[in-house]
Amino acid sequence: MTPSLSRVPCTVVTGFLGAGKTTLLRHALETIKGKRLAVIVNEFGDVGIDGEILKSCGVENCPEDNIIELANGCICCTVADDFVPAIDKILAMEPKVDHILIETSGLALPKPLVQAFQWPSVRSRVTVDGVVAVVDGLALAEGRVADDLEALAAQRAEDQSLDHDDPVEEVFEDQIACADLVILTKTDLLQAADLEKARAHVEDHLPRAVRIVHSENGQIDPAIFIGLGLAVEDDIENRKTHHDDELDHEHDDFDSFVLDLPAIASPEALSQRIAAVTEAEKVLRIKGYVEVAGKPMRLLVQAVGPRVNHYFDRPWTATEDRRSRLVVIGEKGIDVDRIGKMLAA
């Protein structure tokens, strides 16, 4: 089946935690004109930070009601329970949606999700416009497939063989294997030699001729990855991955929990505590909103490994529960109590 005007195109955006998916999509929402958009955000954890970031765009062509958050687990594992109802909700919207964007969780495998577009109830109404893999150029240049995975510290240089024992490396390879376009982020932080190293790492994993484009601070023309018209669901069986012989896959190598904190006095002091936690514990990512005592603005905090960013994103509303909540994502067996005490110190 080829793309049809009667089917709504959908772009699947995949990539690891902290690679820049949300930044990329926020820029797309703010710059795409003339299309009514809807977004499905698949979070890892109970607090919808990425969804809130996208909702705060306030753009007319993608109002808050058009942004659906799925937090019940990895979307590729919950397609029947979460994905199909979300598609049904989007397709029932008025005015009609012209394009759907899906931001998968960092652990998602694109192939099972795209295969769901072959289901008769979905296939007749929606088509996969393209699969976009967002990869962290800075992390790749430093020898890791993602900045928040310190266990993958050594990048292979001349050895062309790969050790697939690490499931995170396999997820990276599966995301690349299904991609129609690879967006290399954080290239503004790289010297020329490091940029070439990052590109070479991606190219080593590409099984097909797929274009790699650079992005600085998520600033990339959405026309580059929106409107590809590829009907990927018709070709997905030709995209070979590590999990092709598995009926299901698990994410048992990761834990996540939500931490409630009292109002803080100093964003800088909190950043130092977060950095210390990522160094002392096997924490991959911390993100959330924080109340700063005496400040009317909400503080957004995002940490990828030891790098911590924070800024005031908007005022607290009169009806909003002002509280500090952080989502902590780490390797299996992280010490929840110790992390909580370190962050609350």
C-alpha positions in Angstrom: 0.0 0.0 0.0 1.4 3.4 -0.9 0.9 6.7 0.9 -2.6 8.1 0.5 -4.2 11.5 1.0 -6.8 9.6 3.2 -4.1 8.4 5.6 -2.5 10.7 8.2 1.3 10.7 8.0 3.2 10.0 11.2 6.9 10.6 12.0 8.5 8.4 14.6 11.4 10.1 16.5 13.6 7.7 18.4 16.8 8.1 20.3 18.4 7.7 23.7 17.7 9.8 26.8 19.2 13.2 26.5 20.0 12.9 22.8 17.7 15.9 22.1 14.4 14.5 20.9 12.2 16.9 22.9 14.3 19.9 21.9 14.0 18.8 18.2 10.3 18.4 18.4 9.7 21.7 20.3 11.5 23.5 17.6 9.4 21.7 14.9 6.2 22.7 16.7 7.3 26.3 16.9 8.3 26.6 13.2 6.0 24.3 11.2 3.3 26.4 9.5 0.1 25.4 7.8 -0.2 21.9 9.4 -2.4 20.9 12.3 -0.1 18.7 14.4 -0.6 16.1 17.2 2.2 14.6 19.4 2.4 11.3 21.3 5.1 11.5 24.0 6.2 8.2 25.5 7.9 9.0 28.8 10.0 6.7 31.0 8.7 7.4 34.5 5.6 8.8 36.1 6.1 12.5 35.6 5.5 13.9 32.1 8.5 16.3 31.9 8.9 16.0 28.1 5.2 16.4 27.5 5.2 19.6 29.7 8.1 21.0 27.7 6.2 20.5 24.5 2.9 21.8 25.9 4.6 25.0 27.0 5.3 25.9 23.3 1.8 27.4 23.2 1.5 27.2 19.4 -1.8 27.4 17.7 -1.3 24.5 15.3 -0.6 22.1 18.2 -2.6 23.0 21.3 -2.1 21.2 24.6 -5.0 18.8 23.9 -3.2 17.6 20.8 -0.3 16.4 23.0 -0.9 12.9 24.4 1.5 11.5 27.1 1.9 7.7 27.4 3.7 6.9 30.7 2.6 3.2 31.2 5.9 1.9 29.8 7.9 1.7 26.7 5.5 2.3 23.7 6.9 -0.6 21.7 5.9 -2.9 24.6 2.4 -1.4 25.0 1.2 -0.8 21.5 -2.2 -2.5 22.0 -2.9 -0.9 25.3 -1.6 2.6 24.8 -0.6 3.4 21.2 -3.8 2.3 19.4 -6.1 4.2 21.8 -3.9 7.3 21.4 -4.2 7.1 17.6 -8.0 6.7 17.9 -8.1 9.8 20.1 -6.0 11.9 17.7 -7.9 10.9 14.6 -11.2 11.9 16.2 -9.9 15.4 16.9 -11.5 18.4 15.3 -10.1 20.2 13.4 -8.5 17.2 11.7 -4.9 16.6 12.3 -2.5 16.8 9.3 0.5 15.1 10.8 1.4 13.1 13.9 4.7 13.1 15.7 5.7 10.3 18.1 8.6 10.8 20.6 9.5 7.4 21.9 11.1 6.7 25.2 14.9 6.4 25.1 14.6 2.6 25.5 12.1 2.0 22.7 12.8 -0.2 19.7 11.3 1.4 16.6 10.5 -1.8 14.7 7.7 -3.2 16.9 6.1 0.2 16.9 6.2 0.5 13.1 4.9 -3.0 12.8 1.8 -1.9 14.7 1.0 0.4 11.7 0.4 -2.8 9.7 -2.6 -3.7 11.9 -5.8 -3.3 9.8 -7.4 -0.9 12.3 -4.4 1.4 12.0 -3.1 0.8 8.4 -6.2 2.1 6.7 -6.0 5.4 8.6 -2.3 6.2 9.4 1.0 5.7 7.6 4.6 6.0 8.8 6.0 9.0 7.0 9.5 8.2 8.3 11.6 7.0 11.2 14.1 9.5 12.6 16.9 8.5 14.9 18.3 11.3 17.1 21.8 10.5 18.3 24.1 12.4 20.7 27.1 13.6 18.7 29.0 14.7 21.8 28.6 11.3 23.5 29.6 9.4 20.4 32.7 11.6 20.1 33.6 10.6 23.6 33.1 6.9 22.9 29.6 6.2 24.2 26.3 5.7 22.3 24.6 8.0 24.8 25.9 10.5 27.3 24.0 9.0 30.2 25.6 5.5 29.9 29.0 5.7 31.6 29.2 1.9 31.4 29.9 2.3 27.7 33.0 4.4 28.1 35.3 3.0 25.4 34.5 3.6 21.8 35.9 1.0 19.5 38.6 2.6 17.2 40.0 0.2 14.7 38.3 -3.1 15.6 35.3 -3.5 13.3 33.7 -6.2 15.4 31.1 -5.3 18.0 30.3 -6.8 21.4 26.5 -7.1 21.5 26.3 -8.3 25.1 25.3 -4.9 26.3 21.6 -4.4 25.7 22.0 -0.6 25.5 24.4 -0.9 22.6 21.9 -3.3 20.9 19.1 -0.8 21.4 21.2 1.9 19.7 21.9 -0.4 16.8 18.3 -1.3 16.4 17.3 2.4 16.4 19.8 3.1 13.7 18.8 0.0 11.7 15.2 1.3 11.4 16.1 4.9 10.7 15.3 6.7 7.5 17.2 9.7 8.7 19.8 10.2 11.5 20.0 13.6 13.2 23.4 14.1 14.9 22.8 16.6 17.8 25.2 18.9 19.8 27.5 19.3 16.8 28.2 22.9 17.9 30.1 21.4 20.9 32.4 19.4 18.7 35.7 20.1 17.0 36.1 18.9 13.4 38.0 15.7 14.4 35.4 14.8 17.0 32.6 15.4 14.6 34.1 13.0 12.1 34.5 10.5 14.9 30.8 10.8 15.8 29.7 10.4 12.2 32.0 7.4 11.7 30.4 5.7 14.7 26.9 6.1 13.2 28.1 5.1 9.7 29.6 1.9 11.1 26.1 0.9 12.3 24.1 2.0 9.3 23.0 -1.1 7.3 21.5 1.1 4.5 22.2 4.3 2.7 20.7 6.7 5.3 21.5 10.4 5.4 23.1 11.9 8.5 22.3 15.6 9.2 23.7 17.8 11.9 21.7 19.8 14.5 22.8 22.5 16.8 20.6 23.1 19.8 17.8 21.3 18.1 17.7 24.0 15.3 17.0 22.1 12.1 14.5 22.8 9.4 11.5 20.5 10.1 11.1 20.1 6.3 14.2 17.9 6.4 12.5 15.2 8.4 8.7 15.9 8.0 7.0 14.9 4.8 9.3 12.1 3.7 6.3 10.0 2.5 8.1 6.7 2.8 5.3 4.4 4.1 7.8 2.7 6.3 5.4 0.0 7.5 5.6 -1.5 4.0 9.4 -2.0 4.3 9.9 -2.6 8.0 10.5 -6.3 7.6 13.6 -5.6 5.5 15.2 -3.7 8.4 17.0 -6.3 10.4 17.5 -5.9 14.1 18.8 -7.8 17.1 15.3 -8.5 18.4 13.7 -9.9 15.2 13.4 -13.4 16.7 11.9 -12.2 19.9 8.1 -11.9 20.5 8.8 -9.4 23.3 11.6 -7.5 24.9 12.2 -6.3 28.4 13.9 -3.3 30.0 15.0 -5.0 33.2 18.4 -3.3 33.0 16.8 0.0 34.1 15.0 1.3 37.2 13.2 4.6 37.6 11.5 6.4 40.5 9.9 9.7 41.3 11.4 11.8 44.1 9.5 14.6 45.9 11.6 17.3 47.4 10.9 20.4 49.5 11.4 23.9 47.9 15.1 24.6 47.4 17.0 27.8 48.1 19.7 27.5 45.4 19.5 26.0 41.9 23.3 25.9 41.8 23.5 23.8 45.0 20.9 21.4 43.7 22.9 21.1 40.4 26.0 20.2 42.4 24.1 17.5 44.4 22.7 16.1 41.2 26.1 15.9 39.6 27.4 14.2 42.7 24.6 11.6 42.6 25.4 10.7 39.0 29.0 10.3 39.9 28.4 8.2 43.0 25.5 6.1 41.8 24.6 4.4 38.5 22.2 7.2 37.5 21.7 7.9 33.9 19.2 10.7 33.8 17.4 13.1 36.2 14.7 15.5 35.1 11.9 17.4 36.6 10.4 20.6 37.9 11.6 22.3 41.1 10.2 25.0 43.4 12.7 27.7 44.3 11.8 29.4 47.6 10.7 33.0 47.0 10.6 32.7 43.2 7.4 32.9 41.1 8.9 30.9 38.3 9.1 27.1 37.9 12.6 25.7 37.6 13.2 23.0 34.9 16.0 20.6 35.7 17.5 18.2 33.2 20.6 16.1 33.9 22.4 13.7 31.6 25.2 12.0 33.4 27.2 14.6 35.3 26.0 17.5 33.0 23.2 19.4 34.6 21.1 22.1 33.0 18.5 24.2 34.7 16.4 27.3 33.8 13.1 29.0 34.8 10.7 27.9 32.1 7.5 29.7 33.1 5.6 31.1 36.2 3.7 28.7 38.4 -0.1 29.1 37.8 -2.6 30.0 40.5 -4.2 26.5 40.4 -0.9 24.6 40.2 0.5 22.4 43.0 3.9 24.0 43.6 6.2 21.2 44.5 9.5 19.8 43.5 9.4 16.4 41.7 12.3 14.7 39.9 12.3 11.5 37.8 15.4 9.5 38.4 16.4 6.9 35.8 19.3 4.5 36.4 20.7 1.1 35.9 19.0 -1.8 37.6 19.5 -1.9 41.4 20.2 1.8 42.0 20.1 2.8 45.7 16.8 4.7 45.9 17.2 5.7 49.6 20.8 6.9 49.2 20.0 8.9 46.1 17.0 10.5 47.8 19.1 11.5 50.8 21.9 12.9 48.6 19.5 15.1 46.6 17.6 16.3 49.7 20.7 17.2 51.7 
